[in-house]
Amino acid sequence: MASKVTPIEKAAERLQKRGPSSFDSSGRRVIRHDPGHLPDIIDQIETALAEAPEQNIYRYAGRLARVYQADEPSDKAVKRPAGAILVHPIESPLLAELATRAARHEKFDARSGGYKPCDCPRRVADSLLSRGHYPKLPDLLGFIEAPTISSSGRLIDRPGYDPDSGLFCAFQAIPGYVQPTAAPSMQQAESAIGCLLGIFAAFPFVADIDRAALMSCLLTALLRRLLPSAPMFAITAPTPGTGKTLLCESAAIVATSRRASVMSLGHDDAETEKRLTGVYLAGDPVVSIDNIERDLRGDLLCQATTQTHLRLRPLGGSGMLSVPTHSLLIATGNNLRIVGDLKRRVVMIRLDAKVERPEHRSFDRDHLAMISERRGEIITHILTIVAAYIAAGSPGIRGLHAFGGFEAWDRMVRRPLLWLGLPDPILTSEELRAADPDLEAMRLVFSSWHNEFGSQPVTVAAVLSAASSVGQSANDDLRDALHLVCSEKPTGRRLGGWAQRNRDRIIDGFQLKQAGTDGHKKVSRWMVIKCG
């Protein structure tokens, strides 16, 4: 008489026959959800997701994400046009759905004695997400909606995922686009830059350096995903209606075929940080910070232009994510004032129609419609310029000083334009330095301080005393300067803190130095000396 097989022995026999992996008749991986095999099941699901490239699942900013087109983006803080492409984080419910699509899932049915199809369990999807490490899935650097070019001169213009760069090319055939030759000549590049300048000839640029600055903005729009860092572009004019938004939207249409995603600056730095976090997590290619009415500054904006990644906390999340910063930032405003460290990270584009109501001017064409129609041609011109400079051996430019923090941008954007004879696009940032109100206040303090005390070491209290004196001994310039740097009534603490923050700074040949301490009161002494 045959011995009776226990349920435990049946389960052991079933698991032994399970095997490492199997596939159904349509080629889909079969994943069996047997108890005690959770690690192996998770490994198989990750493999199945990697084997389904049509689902566009990648590693982005330390988590799983996919590229998709949003008909109606839900983020109200950032206005995105319909059809905008975004990077969307994958949460547990969506992961369970995607895993069910990627493989055939089965569980053992004791009643029938065999396996039956099932959905991927949510607890398994939760376990995969909690790993935080997905080595079988490809890394996503970002998505592009127009061809681009690498620093080696390799064109990236085929739709789909490009494994060498980590870019997802989210575009099909672009009307008017013709792939540049392998090694364009300088003459071809000169013809290309001439065509680009002609397209924007109707705009009232203040000077030729502003035209060059716009050209650098257009090049950056196509190259930004592959650049470790790039300056912010700021478009300013004395009056509304001069064409600031048109230039911003032109760059966005060239890069994406749509208008830019728009965000306001926010009431404070914390609000601005929240909005920028949403922008970078979504991977917006071009971001317009529109109609700025206050001084433009901020540590986060400084980091966003010079750092390859930012450590940000998603809204409602508890952990920090390392998010790439390869979005083109364009700020617009009337008489923009850019202050602090940000001013050296900005390329300014100035417009001035020199009329009271520039919005009443008439034009013989719809500019943005023309940009859309000639988008493919414009892309070809931009890539031709960069490819020609690389093919020429990236020749050096005599007398050119480096643009610290933006070495790749300097090599791929700035130098090709100078090579073609355009003015240096970053010269406008020198004017930002001259117009910086912080520098102006510091300049006034240094000069009035030195006029009052020469190079004599004095305490902060002595400076305040000289500024508050009355009668013939009053130093009105010093008093006004101290009010500027202290932002309110000058006190010893405020002025002392300002002196510590600006110690050893050199402005217009004057330098603030700490000169030991007062022997009696044990407080710091300061002096302003002439340098050179």
Order of alpha helices (4+ residues) and beta strands (2+ residues): alpha-beta-beta-alpha-beta-beta-beta-beta-alpha-beta-beta-alpha-beta-beta-beta-beta-beta-alpha-alpha-beta-alpha-beta-alpha-beta-alpha-beta-beta-beta-beta-alpha-alpha-alpha-alpha-alpha-beta-alpha-alpha-alpha-beta-beta-beta
